[in-house]
Amino acid sequence: MIGFVIAGLVIGALARLLKPGKQNLGVLATLLLGLAGSVIGGVVANLLGTGGVFELNVLGFIVAVIAAVALIGVAEGIVGSRRKELR
């Protein structure tokens, strides 16, 4: 479980580094999006037959980072649209 949280933080941090621009996300949001990305990566790797959902492998890690970048983009869009509505 602790390894899963650490992997989520690493994946979230890598996704934030790869995503251009400034993200207005805190550490908790980075962790949660990284965890979600790692689960998505694990599911895709499992479907492709390269490993289990919670098993760390190269393909799952790459897909997890890509999924986390996409999730960060979605989160930015949601937060950005809410801030525009409040103005």
Residue frames relative to the residue before (quaternion, step in Angstrom):
aa qw qx qy qz dx dy dz
M 1.0000 0.0000 0.0000 0.0000 0.00 0.00 0.00
I 0.6598 0.4923 -0.3121 0.4743 3.59 0.94 -0.86
G 0.6286 0.5359 -0.3241 0.4612 3.57 1.04 -0.75
F 0.6313 0.5329 -0.3214 0.4628 3.56 1.06 -0.78
V 0.6526 0.4973 -0.3089 0.4810 3.61 1.00 -0.81
I 0.6548 0.4987 -0.3159 0.4719 3.60 0.93 -0.84
A 0.6381 0.5120 -0.3236 0.4754 3.59 0.98 -0.81
G 0.6359 0.5274 -0.3249 0.4603 3.61 1.01 -0.75
L 0.6478 0.5048 -0.3146 0.4760 3.57 1.00 -0.79
V 0.6597 0.5030 -0.3083 0.4655 3.58 0.92 -0.89
I 0.6721 0.4881 -0.2959 0.4717 3.58 0.88 -0.92
G 0.6530 0.5058 -0.3132 0.4688 3.60 0.96 -0.81
A 0.6598 0.4989 -0.3086 0.4697 3.59 0.96 -0.84
L 0.6493 0.5015 -0.3194 0.4741 3.60 0.96 -0.80
A 0.6400 0.5242 -0.3252 0.4581 3.57 0.98 -0.81
R 0.6605 0.4948 -0.3100 0.4720 3.60 0.98 -0.80
L 0.6382 0.5141 -0.3297 0.4688 3.59 1.08 -0.65
L 0.6979 0.4718 -0.2692 0.4667 3.58 1.02 -0.78
K 0.6385 0.5172 -0.3258 0.4676 3.60 1.12 -0.60
P 0.3686 -0.7470 0.5023 0.2319 3.60 -0.62 1.05
G 0.7270 0.4132 -0.3203 0.4451 3.54 -1.21 0.55
K 0.5734 -0.5833 0.4598 0.3459 3.50 -1.38 0.15
Q 0.1896 -0.7706 0.5994 0.1045 3.54 -0.90 0.95
N 0.2772 -0.7555 0.5737 0.1523 3.55 -0.93 0.92
L 0.3874 0.7015 -0.4905 0.3423 3.54 0.69 1.18
G 0.3908 -0.7209 0.5261 0.2252 3.54 -1.02 0.79
V 0.7308 -0.4103 0.3111 0.4481 3.53 -1.34 -0.04
L 0.6469 0.5221 -0.3271 0.4494 3.59 0.96 -0.81
A 0.6557 0.4937 -0.3118 0.4786 3.60 0.95 -0.83
T 0.6272 0.5269 -0.3319 0.4678 3.59 1.03 -0.78
L 0.6489 0.5158 -0.3077 0.4671 3.58 0.98 -0.88
L 0.6940 0.4833 -0.2862 0.4504 3.58 0.80 -0.98
L 0.6730 0.4745 -0.3002 0.4815 3.58 0.96 -0.82
G 0.6265 0.5231 -0.3292 0.4749 3.58 1.10 -0.66
L 0.6402 0.5114 -0.3166 0.4779 3.58 1.03 -0.79
A 0.6509 0.4997 -0.3153 0.4766 3.57 0.96 -0.85
G 0.6463 0.5159 -0.3130 0.4672 3.57 0.99 -0.81
S 0.6657 0.4999 -0.3126 0.4574 3.58 0.97 -0.79
V 0.6238 0.5114 -0.3438 0.4808 3.59 1.06 -0.64
I 0.6380 0.5144 -0.3252 0.4718 3.60 0.97 -0.83
G 0.6570 0.5089 -0.3048 0.4653 3.57 0.94 -0.89
G 0.6574 0.5077 -0.3074 0.4644 3.57 0.99 -0.80
V 0.6436 0.5151 -0.3207 0.4664 3.57 1.00 -0.80
V 0.6584 0.4956 -0.3151 0.4707 3.60 0.92 -0.88
A 0.6507 0.5037 -0.3190 0.4701 3.61 0.93 -0.86
N 0.6401 0.5193 -0.3195 0.4673 3.59 1.02 -0.77
L 0.6619 0.5037 -0.3078 0.4620 3.57 0.95 -0.84
L 0.6942 0.4497 -0.2674 0.4943 3.59 1.13 -0.67
G 0.5001 -0.7016 0.3901 0.3247 3.56 1.31 -0.02
T 0.5178 0.6576 -0.4172 0.3541 3.61 1.16 0.42
G 0.8041 -0.1289 0.0767 0.5752 3.61 1.21 -0.09
G 0.6248 -0.5420 0.4129 0.3812 3.52 -1.35 0.05
V 0.7024 -0.4660 0.3315 0.4238 3.55 -1.30 0.23
F 0.7911 0.2816 -0.1463 0.5229 3.60 0.88 -0.89
E 0.5059 0.6279 -0.4215 0.4148 3.56 1.24 0.43
L 0.3664 -0.7399 0.5228 0.2119 3.58 -0.82 0.98
N 0.1808 0.7469 -0.6266 0.1297 3.55 -0.85 1.05
V 0.7018 -0.5050 0.3008 0.4024 3.55 -1.24 0.43
L 0.6824 0.4880 -0.2982 0.4553 3.59 0.79 -0.96
G 0.6564 0.5077 -0.3066 0.4662 3.57 0.94 -0.87
F 0.6418 0.5250 -0.3178 0.4598 3.58 1.02 -0.82
I 0.6612 0.4997 -0.3088 0.4666 3.60 0.91 -0.90
V 0.6663 0.4834 -0.2980 0.4833 3.58 0.90 -0.90
A 0.6260 0.5447 -0.3370 0.4448 3.60 1.02 -0.76
V 0.6648 0.4859 -0.3092 0.4758 3.60 0.93 -0.84
I 0.6452 0.5073 -0.3223 0.4717 3.60 0.95 -0.82
A 0.6565 0.5005 -0.3083 0.4727 3.59 0.94 -0.86
A 0.6543 0.5049 -0.3190 0.4639 3.60 0.97 -0.79
V 0.6104 0.5275 -0.3552 0.4722 3.62 1.03 -0.70
A 0.6614 0.4945 -0.3052 0.4742 3.59 0.93 -0.88
L 0.6590 0.5035 -0.3139 0.4622 3.61 0.96 -0.82
I 0.6199 0.5225 -0.3432 0.4743 3.60 1.05 -0.69
G 0.6347 0.5232 -0.3265 0.4656 3.58 1.01 -0.77
V 0.6521 0.4966 -0.3112 0.4810 3.58 0.98 -0.82
A 0.6544 0.5119 -0.3141 0.4594 3.59 0.93 -0.88
E 0.6385 0.5138 -0.3274 0.4702 3.59 0.99 -0.76
G 0.6489 0.5222 -0.3171 0.4535 3.57 0.99 -0.82
I 0.6599 0.4970 -0.3069 0.4725 3.57 0.98 -0.82
V 0.6789 0.4791 -0.2933 0.4729 3.58 0.87 -0.93
G 0.6574 0.5233 -0.3086 0.4459 3.58 0.98 -0.83
S 0.6719 0.4849 -0.3062 0.4687 3.58 0.96 -0.81
R 0.6338 0.5169 -0.3342 0.4683 3.61 1.06 -0.65
R 0.6494 0.5108 -0.3277 0.4583 3.59 0.98 -0.74
K 0.6289 0.5240 -0.3337 0.4675 3.59 1.07 -0.70
E 0.6479 0.5250 -0.3173 0.4516 3.59 1.02 -0.78
L 0.6688 0.5149 -0.2987 0.4455 3.58 1.07 -0.73
R 0.6231 0.5623 -0.3426 0.4220 3.59 1.16 -0.46
